[in-house]
């Protein structure tokens, strides 16, 4: 599709404030929050089809109902109605002032089919993501009504305030209030106690902390004349995933798919066999700390982990062996090592310019998993979304594992690579015997 050619007409832009009184305070952010502050807003897209509701329902995505339920949800999730600021020491904090979240309503000449391919792009981001102005706004929402009657719900939450589990916690709560008119919705109240991730005094940094958690992703701009980055979506059926997991020795879906992607990317890039390759992926620390963080902890409870190997080993080993490398990395850290990482990040420089743009070097791969997040639990009363995805992923070397939305355990792999490399990656995936029927959807 070419969303850039579509016209979007904004018909309303306003601020939605909490429906009741909320704490007015400066909310301290942990080192794990500040590490991600440079990421800016995370753009997400939910796409809804009008065919999922009765033809007699002329109240599809009623704007007033959406605003009212959002105002109610912003009471327990009050940081989202605040603004990013700095405290007296110059440290980034949330100014919980209840100024409100940005709410935009727009109309577009596109149809549901134009958005049904699950493929993120910079054009899609421009089309459905609200322009967040000023940048200190934490939450922005855009409801775009399509020509066919469908709706695209775009959300943008600043990463300094919430990670994936926290963002979907809010969306699920907002949807529940809207669906049940705010009367009977069961709300799991968020925990805003960021001091649970406060660094120790004095800090204790173990030697293995930096190479495992704290290496900087070496983003770089592609040299002039090189191939542009392209994105593809690969579909995995639940049967294919089960077969892949068995082939990899019964590891998790993430470990099995990551092993496949890491191996095929190394093959596609035709790397020096003696070079060192790294795969980086975020891990939720909530259940791994002692005592564990509450599941409802609202903030950033993730750290980035690096699995390292020699290229020739990743390419020549069985998928089961590569999957074991990933699994071993996820099991190497405990409470002490995670606390050591928090101590390190607290001592490191905070703030500064936005995170480096560009692509990862050929030896680097970034794997993100939203496979077990409640991505599709966003039924506002008019059915679940048909499509849920990021609005944009244009960095070479980045991949996302997402639930496909069918509810049967199937998945989508979004991956961005230079166009020539992506074709070789597709051929490498196709040659994998256990997944012989996997093909790019796009």
N, C-alpha and C positions, 0 to 999 in steps of 0.2 A: 504494500500500500504506500501511498505518498501523502502522509498527513499534512506535510508542509503546504500542499496545494489547497487544503480545506480552509474555509473561513470560519473563525470563531467569533461570535458576537457576545460580548459580556453585557448582560442586562442588569446585573446587580452586584455590588461589592459592599460588604459591611463587616462589622466586628460582632461576634457572638460572645457575650460575657456569661459567667456562671450565674445560674438562676438563684442561688442563695449566697450568703456571706461565706467567704473563704479566708484562710489565713493570709495576712499581709506581712510578708517577711522576705528576707533574702535567704534563698535556699542554697546551702553549701553543696558544691559538686565535688565528687571524688576524683582521684587521679584517673580512673578508668573513663569517667565522663570527659575530662579535659583532653585526654589523648584523642578522643573522637570529635572534639569541637571543631577541628579543621575540616571535617567532612561536609559541614553545612547540612542542608536539608536532604532527607531521603525521599525521593519521589515515588509514590506507589499508585497503581491504577487498579480499580475494580470495574468490570464491565458487566452491565445488567441488560437482559433482553426483556422487552415488554411482552413477549409471547409467553413468559413464565407466569403471568398473572391473568386473571379473568378479563375477558374483553370488556366487561361492564365496569371494571375498575378504572375510573378516569382520574384517580388520585395518585397515580404512579409517581413516586418520589416527590411527594408534597413538600415544597420548600419550607413552609412554616412548621410542619411537623419535624423536619430534619433540624431546623434551628432550635426548636423548643427542646428536643431530646439532647442535642449537643450541649445546650446551656445546662441541662441537668447533669450530663456526664462530666462537664467541666468542674462541677463542685468537688467530687472526690479526686479528679485529675487536675486540680487547680494549677499546677505548674505550667500546663499547656496554655493557660490563659495569661501567663505572665510574659516577661520580656528578658532576654539575655542582657546582663550588665556586668559590672565588676564591683568587687567589694573595696574596702578601704586599703587593702593590700595589693590591689590590682589583679586579684584572682577572679576569673570568670565565675559568675553565679547566676541564679535565676531570681529575678526581681518579681516575686509573686504579688503583682499589683492588680490582677483581675481586669486588665485592659481588654482582654478578649482574643479570640482566635479569628483569623481572617476567613470569611465565607464568601465565595464567589459563585454566581450563577451565570451560565453561558448557554448558548445554542450553537449547534454545528450542523453543517449540511451532510456530514458523513452518516453511515449506517452501522449497525452492530457488526455486520460482516467485515467491515473495514478494520475492526479491532479484535477479531476473533482468532488471530494467528499467534497471540501471546508474545510477539516479538517487540521488545523495547527498542527505542531509538531516541536520538536527540530531538527529532521532529515530533514524536509522540509526547515527549516531555513538554515541548513548547505548546502543544495543542491542548493538553488537559491539565497541566500543572499550574496552579495559580501563581502569579508573579509575587513573590514574597517581598514586600516592601513595607517598612524597613526590614533589614536583615535580622533585627533583634526579635521579630515575630517568631514564635516557636512553632505554632501550628497553623497551617493554611489548608483550606479545603476548596475544591472546585467541583461543582455539580454541572456537568455538561449534558444537555438534552440533545439526543440525536434525531436526525430526520425521520428515522423509522419508529421513533417512540422509545427507543432504548436510552440508557443513561450510562455515562462514564463518570465514576467518582474518583477524582484525583486527590490524593492527600500528600502533604509534605510536612514532616516532623523533623525538627533540628536534632541531629545525632548527639549533640552535647547533652540532651535531655532524656532521650529514650533509645534503646536498642530495639531489635526486632520483636522479642517477646513482649516488651513494654508497649510498643506501638500497637501490636495486634490486641493486647489487653484492652487498650482504650477503644479501639474500633469495635471490638466485640461488645463492650459495655454500651457504647453509644448506640449501636444497632439494637441491642436488647431494650434500651429505653424507648427507642423509636417504635419498635415492633409491639411493645406492650404498653405504649402510651405512658411510660415512666411510672406505672403503678405497681406492677408485679414483677418487674425484672429483677432477677437475682444478681446482685453486684458483689464481686469479689474485690473488696476495697484495696487499692494499691498501697504499698508501703513506701513512704518517701524519706525514710531514714538513711540517707547516704553515708552517715557516719559509720554504718556497718562495714563500709569499705575504706575507713580511714587508715592511713599508713601508720606503721608502728614508730614509736620514739624510744630509743634511737632505731633507725632503719637497719634491717639485716638483709643484705643482698647476697644470695648464693651465686657461686661462679657460673652455674649453668643457666642462670636466669636470662642473661642478655642474649645468647645465641638462640635460646628456645622461644622467648617471648618478645624481646625488645629490639630486634633488628628492624631497621627502617625499610619499608618497601621501596626499592630503587626505581621509582617511576621516571620515565624519560620520554622526551619527544622523539618521534620517528624522524630519521634524516629525510631531507627533501628527496622526492622521487621514489620513495619506498611505497609499497602497497598500502592502501588505506585499510583501516580496521573494519571488519564486517562481523555481524552477529548472526548466529543460527540457533534454532531451537530443535533439539533432538527429543523425540518421544520414546519413553521406555514403558512398556506394558508391565503390569504387576507380575505376569508370568516371566517376563524377561529379567526383571529385578530379582525374583526368587531364584532363577537359574544362575544369575551372576553371583548372588550371595553364596549359593551352594558351591559354585566353582571357586570362590575365594575362601572357602573354609568356614562358612557360616558367620562371617563378620556382619556388621551393620550395613544398611543400605548406603550410608555416606562413605564408609571405608571402601566398599566394593566399587561404587561409581567413581570415587576419587582415584582409586588405583587404576581403573580403566582410563580415565581422562589423563592422568599424569603420564602413563605409559604411551598413550597415543599422541599426546602433545609432544613428548620427547622425540618420538618417531617422526612426526610431521615436521618438526623444526630441524631435523637432521643435525643434531647437536654433536659436538666433539665428545666421543665416548668417554674421555677422561675428565670431562668438565664436571663440576658440582652443580646439581640442580636442587632447587628447593620448592616445596609446595607449602603454602601458607593458608591457614584456615582459622576462623574464629571458633572459640569454644565457650559455652555458657558456664560460668563459674558458680552459679547459684547452688547447685547440688553438691559441688565439690569442696566447698569451704567447710570448716568445722568451727562452730556450728554452721549448718548450711544457711544461705540467705533464703528468705521467704520466696516461694514461687511468684508471689505478687510484688516482689521488689521492683519498683518503678525507677528506672534509670538505665545505666549501662553496666551489665553484669557479664561482659564478654572480654576475653583476651585473645590475642592472635598468637597462634602456635606455628612453628616452622618444623616441617619434616625435611630432612636433608639426606641426599644420596648421590652416588656417582651415576652419571647418565647411563653408562653401559650396564650397570646393575638394574636400573629401572627398565631399560629396554629389553634386556635378555632374560630377566627373571620371569617366573610364572606370575599371573595376576594374583594368585594367592599369596605369593611372597611379597609383592608390592603392597597388597592390602594389609599384610601383617606389619609392614613398616608404618603405615598410617595408623593402624590400631595401636601399635606400641607407643607412638607419639602421644596419642590421646590418653594413654594410661600412665605416662611417666610423671605426671605432676600430681601433687597432693596439696593440702592446705598450706604447708610451709613454703612450698615453691610458689604458689599463687600469691601468698602474702609478700614474698620476696619481690615478685613482679610489681605489686602495688607500691611497695617501698621505692622501687627503682623509678617508676613513672612519677611518683610524687617528687622525687629529687630532680627529674629531668625538666627541661625547659617546657613551659606551658605557653599556650597562645601562639602568637606569631602569625605568619602568613598562611593562607589556605594550603591544604595538602597538595603536594606536587601533582600536576596533571601529566597526561601522557600515558605511555604503555609500559608494561613490565619488560625487562630484558628477556631474551629467549630462554634463559635458564630458570626463570621464575614462573610460578603458576599460583593463582589465587583461587581457592575453592570456597564458596559460601553455600551453606545449606539452610534452606527454609522449609525443608521437607516435612518436618514435624511441627511447624508452627501453624496455628489456626487461621491460615490465610483466607479460607472461604467461609469462616464463621462471621459473615458480615451481612446477615439477613435483616434488613431494616423493616421488614413486613411485606416486601414485594419479591421474595425469593432470594436465593443465594446467587452470588455473581457467577456468570459463566466463565469469565476469565479474570485472573488476578496475576499481576506481574509488576516488575519495576518499570517505571516509565522510561528509564534510560540505563544502558550499560554499554559504554563506548570505549572502555579501556582494554587494550590488547592484553591478553593473558588472564582475564577475569572470567570466572564461570560461576553459575548459580544452579543449585539443585532445588527444584520446586515441586511441590505436589501438583498433580495435573488437574485436580478439582473434580474428578469423576467419583471420588470416594472409594475407589477399588485398589488403592495402593500404587497406582501408576504415577509416573513422574515426568517432568520436563527438565532437560538440561539446557540452560542458556549459556553460550560461550562466545566470547569475542576474541578473535585472532586476526592477524593480517590476512587479507583475502586469499592469497596464494597458499598460506599455511593452513587456512581453514579447509580448503579443498583436500589437501593431503590428510588432514585430521579426519575428515569424513570418510576417506578411503580406508584409513587405519581402523576406524570404528567398524566399518562394514566388513573388514577382514576378521574381526573377532568372532570365532566360531560360535561361542555361547550366545552371541547377540547378532547372529547373521541377518535377522530381519529388521534391525534398527536402521532407520534412514532419517536424514534431516527432513523436518517438516516444511522447511522453507528453502 
